[in-house]
Amino acid sequence: EFDADRMAHFLACLPTGIRQAIEVRSQSFATPAFLDLLAARNVALVVADTADWPYLDQTADFTYCRLQGPPGGDHYGAAGLDLWAERCRALAAGRPLGGTHIAPAQGKPPARDVFAYFVSTDKPNAPRNALGLQERLGIAPAGD
């Protein structure tokens, strides 16, 4: 359950000088007050790409995406990777594309780094998905 005072205390205890991201799974955190607390400390709200937490709100100078595959599916497929490539470009420009938002973005959006990881239920397809996303974004795989 979201408690603004406890969350403010928790965030104040985080080390400074390194990027922090937080993933929550309770709908009680889907409030503008929570986003404001994260933004005040430059902590990213994890974009989890799940049915339970579909939000694309950006609260820091970077975005952290945890992409685990569509519910019930075994991998993203071409259309899913195309969508996430578009979303990553938009997230990098500070203009989230589609999806669900807890609160509308305020002011002129800054450009941001975007980190996207394929994990969790779709582990067998994670490398293929990552390479497919890199290809769509024009990013050479590591070591090339």
Phi and psi in radians as a Rosetta constraint file:
Dihedral C 1 N 2 CA 2 C 2 CIRCULARHARMONIC -1.225 0.35
Dihedral N 2 CA 2 C 2 N 3 CIRCULARHARMONIC 2.244 0.35
Dihedral C 2 N 3 CA 3 C 3 CIRCULARHARMONIC -2.286 0.35
Dihedral N 3 CA 3 C 3 N 4 CIRCULARHARMONIC 1.954 0.35
Dihedral C 3 N 4 CA 4 C 4 CIRCULARHARMONIC -1.031 0.35
Dihedral N 4 CA 4 C 4 N 5 CIRCULARHARMONIC -0.728 0.35
Dihedral C 4 N 5 CA 5 C 5 CIRCULARHARMONIC -1.168 0.35
Dihedral N 5 CA 5 C 5 N 6 CIRCULARHARMONIC -0.776 0.35
Dihedral C 5 N 6 CA 6 C 6 CIRCULARHARMONIC -1.143 0.35
Dihedral N 6 CA 6 C 6 N 7 CIRCULARHARMONIC -0.700 0.35
Dihedral C 6 N 7 CA 7 C 7 CIRCULARHARMONIC -1.163 0.35
Dihedral N 7 CA 7 C 7 N 8 CIRCULARHARMONIC -0.708 0.35
Dihedral C 7 N 8 CA 8 C 8 CIRCULARHARMONIC -1.061 0.35
Dihedral N 8 CA 8 C 8 N 9 CIRCULARHARMONIC -0.737 0.35
Dihedral C 8 N 9 CA 9 C 9 CIRCULARHARMONIC -1.122 0.35
Dihedral N 9 CA 9 C 9 N 10 CIRCULARHARMONIC -0.793 0.35
Dihedral C 9 N 10 CA 10 C 10 CIRCULARHARMONIC -1.016 0.35
Dihedral N 10 CA 10 C 10 N 11 CIRCULARHARMONIC -0.849 0.35
Dihedral C 10 N 11 CA 11 C 11 CIRCULARHARMONIC -1.115 0.35
Dihedral N 11 CA 11 C 11 N 12 CIRCULARHARMONIC -0.605 0.35
Dihedral C 11 N 12 CA 12 C 12 CIRCULARHARMONIC -1.153 0.35
Dihedral N 12 CA 12 C 12 N 13 CIRCULARHARMONIC -0.410 0.35
Dihedral C 12 N 13 CA 13 C 13 CIRCULARHARMONIC -1.486 0.35
Dihedral N 13 CA 13 C 13 N 14 CIRCULARHARMONIC -0.189 0.35
Dihedral C 13 N 14 CA 14 C 14 CIRCULARHARMONIC -1.195 0.35
Dihedral N 14 CA 14 C 14 N 15 CIRCULARHARMONIC 2.520 0.35
Dihedral C 14 N 15 CA 15 C 15 CIRCULARHARMONIC -1.120 0.35
Dihedral N 15 CA 15 C 15 N 16 CIRCULARHARMONIC 2.583 0.35
Dihedral C 15 N 16 CA 16 C 16 CIRCULARHARMONIC -1.707 0.35
Dihedral N 16 CA 16 C 16 N 17 CIRCULARHARMONIC 2.878 0.35
Dihedral C 16 N 17 CA 17 C 17 CIRCULARHARMONIC 1.537 0.35
Dihedral N 17 CA 17 C 17 N 18 CIRCULARHARMONIC -0.064 0.35
Dihedral C 17 N 18 CA 18 C 18 CIRCULARHARMONIC -2.290 0.35
Dihedral N 18 CA 18 C 18 N 19 CIRCULARHARMONIC 2.644 0.35
Dihedral C 18 N 19 CA 19 C 19 CIRCULARHARMONIC -1.292 0.35
Dihedral N 19 CA 19 C 19 N 20 CIRCULARHARMONIC 2.403 0.35
Dihedral C 19 N 20 CA 20 C 20 CIRCULARHARMONIC -2.156 0.35
Dihedral N 20 CA 20 C 20 N 21 CIRCULARHARMONIC 2.503 0.35
Dihedral C 20 N 21 CA 21 C 21 CIRCULARHARMONIC -2.327 0.35
Dihedral N 21 CA 21 C 21 N 22 CIRCULARHARMONIC 2.565 0.35
Dihedral C 21 N 22 CA 22 C 22 CIRCULARHARMONIC -2.290 0.35
Dihedral N 22 CA 22 C 22 N 23 CIRCULARHARMONIC 2.346 0.35
Dihedral C 22 N 23 CA 23 C 23 CIRCULARHARMONIC -1.956 0.35
Dihedral N 23 CA 23 C 23 N 24 CIRCULARHARMONIC 2.218 0.35
Dihedral C 23 N 24 CA 24 C 24 CIRCULARHARMONIC -2.056 0.35
Dihedral N 24 CA 24 C 24 N 25 CIRCULARHARMONIC 2.749 0.35
Dihedral C 24 N 25 CA 25 C 25 CIRCULARHARMONIC -2.246 0.35
Dihedral N 25 CA 25 C 25 N 26 CIRCULARHARMONIC 0.067 0.35
Dihedral C 25 N 26 CA 26 C 26 CIRCULARHARMONIC -1.773 0.35
Dihedral N 26 CA 26 C 26 N 27 CIRCULARHARMONIC 2.301 0.35
Dihedral C 26 N 27 CA 27 C 27 CIRCULARHARMONIC -1.055 0.35
Dihedral N 27 CA 27 C 27 N 28 CIRCULARHARMONIC -0.302 0.35
Dihedral C 27 N 28 CA 28 C 28 CIRCULARHARMONIC -1.123 0.35
Dihedral N 28 CA 28 C 28 N 29 CIRCULARHARMONIC -0.316 0.35
Dihedral C 28 N 29 CA 29 C 29 CIRCULARHARMONIC -1.499 0.35
Dihedral N 29 CA 29 C 29 N 30 CIRCULARHARMONIC -0.118 0.35
Dihedral C 29 N 30 CA 30 C 30 CIRCULARHARMONIC -1.402 0.35
Dihedral N 30 CA 30 C 30 N 31 CIRCULARHARMONIC 1.125 0.35
Dihedral C 30 N 31 CA 31 C 31 CIRCULARHARMONIC -2.330 0.35
Dihedral N 31 CA 31 C 31 N 32 CIRCULARHARMONIC 2.596 0.35
Dihedral C 31 N 32 CA 32 C 32 CIRCULARHARMONIC -1.023 0.35
Dihedral N 32 CA 32 C 32 N 33 CIRCULARHARMONIC -0.549 0.35
Dihedral C 32 N 33 CA 33 C 33 CIRCULARHARMONIC -1.074 0.35
Dihedral N 33 CA 33 C 33 N 34 CIRCULARHARMONIC -0.711 0.35
Dihedral C 33 N 34 CA 34 C 34 CIRCULARHARMONIC -1.134 0.35
Dihedral N 34 CA 34 C 34 N 35 CIRCULARHARMONIC -0.785 0.35
Dihedral C 34 N 35 CA 35 C 35 CIRCULARHARMONIC -1.038 0.35
Dihedral N 35 CA 35 C 35 N 36 CIRCULARHARMONIC -0.714 0.35
Dihedral C 35 N 36 CA 36 C 36 CIRCULARHARMONIC -1.089 0.35
Dihedral N 36 CA 36 C 36 N 37 CIRCULARHARMONIC -0.711 0.35
Dihedral C 36 N 37 CA 37 C 37 CIRCULARHARMONIC -1.093 0.35
Dihedral N 37 CA 37 C 37 N 38 CIRCULARHARMONIC -0.775 0.35
Dihedral C 37 N 38 CA 38 C 38 CIRCULARHARMONIC -1.121 0.35
Dihedral N 38 CA 38 C 38 N 39 CIRCULARHARMONIC -0.791 0.35
Dihedral C 38 N 39 CA 39 C 39 CIRCULARHARMONIC -1.084 0.35
Dihedral N 39 CA 39 C 39 N 40 CIRCULARHARMONIC -0.656 0.35
Dihedral C 39 N 40 CA 40 C 40 CIRCULARHARMONIC -1.104 0.35
Dihedral N 40 CA 40 C 40 N 41 CIRCULARHARMONIC -0.465 0.35
Dihedral C 40 N 41 CA 41 C 41 CIRCULARHARMONIC -1.869 0.35
Dihedral N 41 CA 41 C 41 N 42 CIRCULARHARMONIC 0.097 0.35
Dihedral C 41 N 42 CA 42 C 42 CIRCULARHARMONIC 0.982 0.35
Dihedral N 42 CA 42 C 42 N 43 CIRCULARHARMONIC 0.756 0.35
Dihedral C 42 N 43 CA 43 C 43 CIRCULARHARMONIC -1.817 0.35
Dihedral N 43 CA 43 C 43 N 44 CIRCULARHARMONIC 2.247 0.35
Dihedral C 43 N 44 CA 44 C 44 CIRCULARHARMONIC -1.388 0.35
Dihedral N 44 CA 44 C 44 N 45 CIRCULARHARMONIC 2.398 0.35
Dihedral C 44 N 45 CA 45 C 45 CIRCULARHARMONIC -1.481 0.35
Dihedral N 45 CA 45 C 45 N 46 CIRCULARHARMONIC 2.141 0.35
Dihedral C 45 N 46 CA 46 C 46 CIRCULARHARMONIC -1.131 0.35
Dihedral N 46 CA 46 C 46 N 47 CIRCULARHARMONIC 2.257 0.35
Dihedral C 46 N 47 CA 47 C 47 CIRCULARHARMONIC -1.466 0.35
Dihedral N 47 CA 47 C 47 N 48 CIRCULARHARMONIC 1.895 0.35
Dihedral C 47 N 48 CA 48 C 48 CIRCULARHARMONIC -1.695 0.35
Dihedral N 48 CA 48 C 48 N 49 CIRCULARHARMONIC -0.215 0.35
Dihedral C 48 N 49 CA 49 C 49 CIRCULARHARMONIC 0.838 0.35
Dihedral N 49 CA 49 C 49 N 50 CIRCULARHARMONIC 0.936 0.35
Dihedral C 49 N 50 CA 50 C 50 CIRCULARHARMONIC -2.212 0.35
Dihedral N 50 CA 50 C 50 N 51 CIRCULARHARMONIC 2.778 0.35
Dihedral C 50 N 51 CA 51 C 51 CIRCULARHARMONIC -1.117 0.35
Dihedral N 51 CA 51 C 51 N 52 CIRCULARHARMONIC -0.576 0.35
Dihedral C 51 N 52 CA 52 C 52 CIRCULARHARMONIC -1.373 0.35
Dihedral N 52 CA 52 C 52 N 53 CIRCULARHARMONIC -0.436 0.35
Dihedral C 52 N 53 CA 53 C 53 CIRCULARHARMONIC -2.435 0.35
Dihedral N 53 CA 53 C 53 N 54 CIRCULARHARMONIC 1.396 0.35
Dihedral C 53 N 54 CA 54 C 54 CIRCULARHARMONIC -1.596 0.35
Dihedral N 54 CA 54 C 54 N 55 CIRCULARHARMONIC 0.231 0.35
Dihedral C 54 N 55 CA 55 C 55 CIRCULARHARMONIC -1.388 0.35
Dihedral N 55 CA 55 C 55 N 56 CIRCULARHARMONIC 2.506 0.35
Dihedral C 55 N 56 CA 56 C 56 CIRCULARHARMONIC -1.995 0.35
Dihedral N 56 CA 56 C 56 N 57 CIRCULARHARMONIC 0.329 0.35
Dihedral C 56 N 57 CA 57 C 57 CIRCULARHARMONIC -1.100 0.35
Dihedral N 57 CA 57 C 57 N 58 CIRCULARHARMONIC 2.459 0.35
Dihedral C 57 N 58 CA 58 C 58 CIRCULARHARMONIC -1.941 0.35
Dihedral N 58 CA 58 C 58 N 59 CIRCULARHARMONIC 2.247 0.35
Dihedral C 58 N 59 CA 59 C 59 CIRCULARHARMONIC -2.172 0.35
Dihedral N 59 CA 59 C 59 N 60 CIRCULARHARMONIC 0.039 0.35
Dihedral C 59 N 60 CA 60 C 60 CIRCULARHARMONIC -2.454 0.35
Dihedral N 60 CA 60 C 60 N 61 CIRCULARHARMONIC -3.118 0.35
Dihedral C 60 N 61 CA 61 C 61 CIRCULARHARMONIC -1.450 0.35
Dihedral N 61 CA 61 C 61 N 62 CIRCULARHARMONIC 0.205 0.35
Dihedral C 61 N 62 CA 62 C 62 CIRCULARHARMONIC -2.601 0.35
Dihedral N 62 CA 62 C 62 N 63 CIRCULARHARMONIC 2.895 0.35
Dihedral C 62 N 63 CA 63 C 63 CIRCULARHARMONIC -2.220 0.35
Dihedral N 63 CA 63 C 63 N 64 CIRCULARHARMONIC 2.405 0.35
Dihedral C 63 N 64 CA 64 C 64 CIRCULARHARMONIC -2.042 0.35
Dihedral N 64 CA 64 C 64 N 65 CIRCULARHARMONIC 2.029 0.35
Dihedral C 64 N 65 CA 65 C 65 CIRCULARHARMONIC -1.895 0.35
Dihedral N 65 CA 65 C 65 N 66 CIRCULARHARMONIC 2.211 0.35
Dihedral C 65 N 66 CA 66 C 66 CIRCULARHARMONIC -1.893 0.35
Dihedral N 66 CA 66 C 66 N 67 CIRCULARHARMONIC 1.791 0.35
Dihedral C 66 N 67 CA 67 C 67 CIRCULARHARMONIC -1.785 0.35
Dihedral N 67 CA 67 C 67 N 68 CIRCULARHARMONIC 2.016 0.35
Dihedral C 67 N 68 CA 68 C 68 CIRCULARHARMONIC -1.998 0.35
Dihedral N 68 CA 68 C 68 N 69 CIRCULARHARMONIC 0.108 0.35
Dihedral C 68 N 69 CA 69 C 69 CIRCULARHARMONIC 1.697 0.35
Dihedral N 69 CA 69 C 69 N 70 CIRCULARHARMONIC 2.668 0.35
Dihedral C 69 N 70 CA 70 C 70 CIRCULARHARMONIC -1.144 0.35
Dihedral N 70 CA 70 C 70 N 71 CIRCULARHARMONIC 2.571 0.35
Dihedral C 70 N 71 CA 71 C 71 CIRCULARHARMONIC -0.952 0.35
Dihedral N 71 CA 71 C 71 N 72 CIRCULARHARMONIC 2.201 0.35
Dihedral C 71 N 72 CA 72 C 72 CIRCULARHARMONIC 1.402 0.35
Dihedral N 72 CA 72 C 72 N 73 CIRCULARHARMONIC -0.108 0.35
Dihedral C 72 N 73 CA 73 C 73 CIRCULARHARMONIC -1.736 0.35
Dihedral N 73 CA 73 C 73 N 74 CIRCULARHARMONIC 2.917 0.35
Dihedral C 73 N 74 CA 74 C 74 CIRCULARHARMONIC -1.817 0.35
Dihedral N 74 CA 74 C 74 N 75 CIRCULARHARMONIC -0.255 0.35
Dihedral C 74 N 75 CA 75 C 75 CIRCULARHARMONIC -2.903 0.35
Dihedral N 75 CA 75 C 75 N 76 CIRCULARHARMONIC 2.981 0.35
Dihedral C 75 N 76 CA 76 C 76 CIRCULARHARMONIC -1.255 0.35
Dihedral N 76 CA 76 C 76 N 77 CIRCULARHARMONIC -0.613 0.35
Dihedral C 76 N 77 CA 77 C 77 CIRCULARHARMONIC 1.292 0.35
Dihedral N 77 CA 77 C 77 N 78 CIRCULARHARMONIC 3.004 0.35
Dihedral C 77 N 78 CA 78 C 78 CIRCULARHARMONIC -1.065 0.35
Dihedral N 78 CA 78 C 78 N 79 CIRCULARHARMONIC -0.794 0.35
Dihedral C 78 N 79 CA 79 C 79 CIRCULARHARMONIC -1.133 0.35
Dihedral N 79 CA 79 C 79 N 80 CIRCULARHARMONIC -0.709 0.35
Dihedral C 79 N 80 CA 80 C 80 CIRCULARHARMONIC -1.148 0.35
Dihedral N 80 CA 80 C 80 N 81 CIRCULARHARMONIC -0.712 0.35
Dihedral C 80 N 81 CA 81 C 81 CIRCULARHARMONIC -1.206 0.35
Dihedral N 81 CA 81 C 81 N 82 CIRCULARHARMONIC -0.638 0.35
Dihedral C 81 N 82 CA 82 C 82 CIRCULARHARMONIC -1.058 0.35
Dihedral N 82 CA 82 C 82 N 83 CIRCULARHARMONIC -0.784 0.35
Dihedral C 82 N 83 CA 83 C 83 CIRCULARHARMONIC -1.067 0.35
Dihedral N 83 CA 83 C 83 N 84 CIRCULARHARMONIC -0.802 0.35
Dihedral C 83 N 84 CA 84 C 84 CIRCULARHARMONIC -1.220 0.35
Dihedral N 84 CA 84 C 84 N 85 CIRCULARHARMONIC -0.522 0.35
Dihedral C 84 N 85 CA 85 C 85 CIRCULARHARMONIC -1.124 0.35
Dihedral N 85 CA 85 C 85 N 86 CIRCULARHARMONIC -0.769 0.35
Dihedral C 85 N 86 CA 86 C 86 CIRCULARHARMONIC -1.090 0.35
Dihedral N 86 CA 86 C 86 N 87 CIRCULARHARMONIC -0.761 0.35
Dihedral C 86 N 87 CA 87 C 87 CIRCULARHARMONIC -1.112 0.35
Dihedral N 87 CA 87 C 87 N 88 CIRCULARHARMONIC -0.722 0.35
Dihedral C 87 N 88 CA 88 C 88 CIRCULARHARMONIC -1.098 0.35
Dihedral N 88 CA 88 C 88 N 89 CIRCULARHARMONIC -0.729 0.35
Dihedral C 88 N 89 CA 89 C 89 CIRCULARHARMONIC -1.067 0.35
Dihedral N 89 CA 89 C 89 N 90 CIRCULARHARMONIC -0.788 0.35
Dihedral C 89 N 90 CA 90 C 90 CIRCULARHARMONIC -1.167 0.35
Dihedral N 90 CA 90 C 90 N 91 CIRCULARHARMONIC -0.732 0.35
Dihedral C 90 N 91 CA 91 C 91 CIRCULARHARMONIC -1.078 0.35
Dihedral N 91 CA 91 C 91 N 92 CIRCULARHARMONIC -0.692 0.35
Dihedral C 91 N 92 CA 92 C 92 CIRCULARHARMONIC -1.113 0.35
Dihedral N 92 CA 92 C 92 N 93 CIRCULARHARMONIC -0.537 0.35
Dihedral C 92 N 93 CA 93 C 93 CIRCULARHARMONIC -1.494 0.35
Dihedral N 93 CA 93 C 93 N 94 CIRCULARHARMONIC -0.049 0.35
Dihedral C 93 N 94 CA 94 C 94 CIRCULARHARMONIC 1.381 0.35
Dihedral N 94 CA 94 C 94 N 95 CIRCULARHARMONIC 0.303 0.35
Dihedral C 94 N 95 CA 95 C 95 CIRCULARHARMONIC -2.170 0.35
Dihedral N 95 CA 95 C 95 N 96 CIRCULARHARMONIC 1.443 0.35
Dihedral C 95 N 96 CA 96 C 96 CIRCULARHARMONIC -0.924 0.35
Dihedral N 96 CA 96 C 96 N 97 CIRCULARHARMONIC 2.393 0.35
Dihedral C 96 N 97 CA 97 C 97 CIRCULARHARMONIC -1.827 0.35
Dihedral N 97 CA 97 C 97 N 98 CIRCULARHARMONIC 2.141 0.35
Dihedral C 97 N 98 CA 98 C 98 CIRCULARHARMONIC 1.100 0.35
Dihedral N 98 CA 98 C 98 N 99 CIRCULARHARMONIC -2.711 0.35
Dihedral C 98 N 99 CA 99 C 99 CIRCULARHARMONIC 1.195 0.35
Dihedral N 99 CA 99 C 99 N 100 CIRCULARHARMONIC -2.968 0.35
Dihedral C 99 N 100 CA 100 C 100 CIRCULARHARMONIC -1.955 0.35
Dihedral N 100 CA 100 C 100 N 101 CIRCULARHARMONIC 2.542 0.35
Dihedral C 100 N 101 CA 101 C 101 CIRCULARHARMONIC -2.274 0.35
Dihedral N 101 CA 101 C 101 N 102 CIRCULARHARMONIC 2.496 0.35
Dihedral C 101 N 102 CA 102 C 102 CIRCULARHARMONIC -1.328 0.35
Dihedral N 102 CA 102 C 102 N 103 CIRCULARHARMONIC -0.723 0.35
Dihedral C 102 N 103 CA 103 C 103 CIRCULARHARMONIC -2.512 0.35
Dihedral N 103 CA 103 C 103 N 104 CIRCULARHARMONIC 2.603 0.35
Dihedral C 103 N 104 CA 104 C 104 CIRCULARHARMONIC -1.198 0.35
Dihedral N 104 CA 104 C 104 N 105 CIRCULARHARMONIC 2.561 0.35
Dihedral C 104 N 105 CA 105 C 105 CIRCULARHARMONIC -1.135 0.35
Dihedral N 105 CA 105 C 105 N 106 CIRCULARHARMONIC 2.531 0.35
Dihedral C 105 N 106 CA 106 C 106 CIRCULARHARMONIC -1.924 0.35
Dihedral N 106 CA 106 C 106 N 107 CIRCULARHARMONIC 2.423 0.35
Dihedral C 106 N 107 CA 107 C 107 CIRCULARHARMONIC 1.236 0.35
Dihedral N 107 CA 107 C 107 N 108 CIRCULARHARMONIC -2.977 0.35
Dihedral C 107 N 108 CA 108 C 108 CIRCULARHARMONIC -1.346 0.35
Dihedral N 108 CA 108 C 108 N 109 CIRCULARHARMONIC 2.170 0.35
Dihedral C 108 N 109 CA 109 C 109 CIRCULARHARMONIC -1.276 0.35
Dihedral N 109 CA 109 C 109 N 110 CIRCULARHARMONIC 2.339 0.35
Dihedral C 109 N 110 CA 110 C 110 CIRCULARHARMONIC -1.440 0.35
Dihedral N 110 CA 110 C 110 N 111 CIRCULARHARMONIC 2.711 0.35
Dihedral C 110 N 111 CA 111 C 111 CIRCULARHARMONIC -1.199 0.35
Dihedral N 111 CA 111 C 111 N 112 CIRCULARHARMONIC 2.632 0.35
Dihedral C 111 N 112 CA 112 C 112 CIRCULARHARMONIC -2.490 0.35
Dihedral N 112 CA 112 C 112 N 113 CIRCULARHARMONIC 2.719 0.35
Dihedral C 112 N 113 CA 113 C 113 CIRCULARHARMONIC -1.322 0.35
Dihedral N 113 CA 113 C 113 N 114 CIRCULARHARMONIC 2.548 0.35
Dihedral C 113 N 114 CA 114 C 114 CIRCULARHARMONIC -2.193 0.35
Dihedral N 114 CA 114 C 114 N 115 CIRCULARHARMONIC 2.204 0.35
Dihedral C 114 N 115 CA 115 C 115 CIRCULARHARMONIC -1.945 0.35
Dihedral N 115 CA 115 C 115 N 116 CIRCULARHARMONIC 2.118 0.35
Dihedral C 115 N 116 CA 116 C 116 CIRCULARHARMONIC -2.115 0.35
Dihedral N 116 CA 116 C 116 N 117 CIRCULARHARMONIC 2.209 0.35
Dihedral C 116 N 117 CA 117 C 117 CIRCULARHARMONIC -2.149 0.35
Dihedral N 117 CA 117 C 117 N 118 CIRCULARHARMONIC 2.361 0.35
Dihedral C 117 N 118 CA 118 C 118 CIRCULARHARMONIC -1.744 0.35
Dihedral N 118 CA 118 C 118 N 119 CIRCULARHARMONIC 2.041 0.35
Dihedral C 118 N 119 CA 119 C 119 CIRCULARHARMONIC -2.564 0.35
Dihedral N 119 CA 119 C 119 N 120 CIRCULARHARMONIC -3.022 0.35
Dihedral C 119 N 120 CA 120 C 120 CIRCULARHARMONIC 1.199 0.35
Dihedral N 120 CA 120 C 120 N 121 CIRCULARHARMONIC -2.184 0.35
Dihedral C 120 N 121 CA 121 C 121 CIRCULARHARMONIC -1.153 0.35
Dihedral N 121 CA 121 C 121 N 122 CIRCULARHARMONIC -0.287 0.35
Dihedral C 121 N 122 CA 122 C 122 CIRCULARHARMONIC -1.891 0.35
Dihedral N 122 CA 122 C 122 N 123 CIRCULARHARMONIC 0.525 0.35
Dihedral C 122 N 123 CA 123 C 123 CIRCULARHARMONIC -0.935 0.35
Dihedral N 123 CA 123 C 123 N 124 CIRCULARHARMONIC -0.730 0.35
Dihedral C 123 N 124 CA 124 C 124 CIRCULARHARMONIC -1.056 0.35
Dihedral N 124 CA 124 C 124 N 125 CIRCULARHARMONIC -0.512 0.35
Dihedral C 124 N 125 CA 125 C 125 CIRCULARHARMONIC -1.742 0.35
Dihedral N 125 CA 125 C 125 N 126 CIRCULARHARMONIC -0.030 0.35
Dihedral C 125 N 126 CA 126 C 126 CIRCULARHARMONIC -0.978 0.35
Dihedral N 126 CA 126 C 126 N 127 CIRCULARHARMONIC -0.836 0.35
Dihedral C 126 N 127 CA 127 C 127 CIRCULARHARMONIC -1.065 0.35
Dihedral N 127 CA 127 C 127 N 128 CIRCULARHARMONIC -0.752 0.35
Dihedral C 127 N 128 CA 128 C 128 CIRCULARHARMONIC -1.113 0.35
Dihedral N 128 CA 128 C 128 N 129 CIRCULARHARMONIC -0.741 0.35
Dihedral C 128 N 129 CA 129 C 129 CIRCULARHARMONIC -1.100 0.35
Dihedral N 129 CA 129 C 129 N 130 CIRCULARHARMONIC -0.765 0.35
Dihedral C 129 N 130 CA 130 C 130 CIRCULARHARMONIC -1.092 0.35
Dihedral N 130 CA 130 C 130 N 131 CIRCULARHARMONIC -0.782 0.35
Dihedral C 130 N 131 CA 131 C 131 CIRCULARHARMONIC -1.130 0.35
Dihedral N 131 CA 131 C 131 N 132 CIRCULARHARMONIC -0.667 0.35
Dihedral C 131 N 132 CA 132 C 132 CIRCULARHARMONIC -1.131 0.35
Dihedral N 132 CA 132 C 132 N 133 CIRCULARHARMONIC -0.697 0.35
Dihedral C 132 N 133 CA 133 C 133 CIRCULARHARMONIC -1.187 0.35
Dihedral N 133 CA 133 C 133 N 134 CIRCULARHARMONIC -0.755 0.35
Dihedral C 133 N 134 CA 134 C 134 CIRCULARHARMONIC -1.010 0.35
Dihedral N 134 CA 134 C 134 N 135 CIRCULARHARMONIC -0.765 0.35
Dihedral C 134 N 135 CA 135 C 135 CIRCULARHARMONIC -1.065 0.35
Dihedral N 135 CA 135 C 135 N 136 CIRCULARHARMONIC -0.790 0.35
Dihedral C 135 N 136 CA 136 C 136 CIRCULARHARMONIC -1.147 0.35
Dihedral N 136 CA 136 C 136 N 137 CIRCULARHARMONIC -0.495 0.35
Dihedral C 136 N 137 CA 137 C 137 CIRCULARHARMONIC -1.624 0.35
Dihedral N 137 CA 137 C 137 N 138 CIRCULARHARMONIC -0.055 0.35
Dihedral C 137 N 138 CA 138 C 138 CIRCULARHARMONIC 1.278 0.35
Dihedral N 138 CA 138 C 138 N 139 CIRCULARHARMONIC 0.528 0.35
Dihedral C 138 N 139 CA 139 C 139 CIRCULARHARMONIC -1.820 0.35
Dihedral N 139 CA 139 C 139 N 140 CIRCULARHARMONIC 2.158 0.35
Dihedral C 139 N 140 CA 140 C 140 CIRCULARHARMONIC -1.249 0.35
Dihedral N 140 CA 140 C 140 N 141 CIRCULARHARMONIC 2.422 0.35
Dihedral C 140 N 141 CA 141 C 141 CIRCULARHARMONIC -1.032 0.35
Dihedral N 141 CA 141 C 141 N 142 CIRCULARHARMONIC 2.671 0.35
Dihedral C 141 N 142 CA 142 C 142 CIRCULARHARMONIC -0.981 0.35
Dihedral N 142 CA 142 C 142 N 143 CIRCULARHARMONIC 2.448 0.35
Dihedral C 142 N 143 CA 143 C 143 CIRCULARHARMONIC 1.612 0.35
Dihedral N 143 CA 143 C 143 N 144 CIRCULARHARMONIC -0.176 0.35
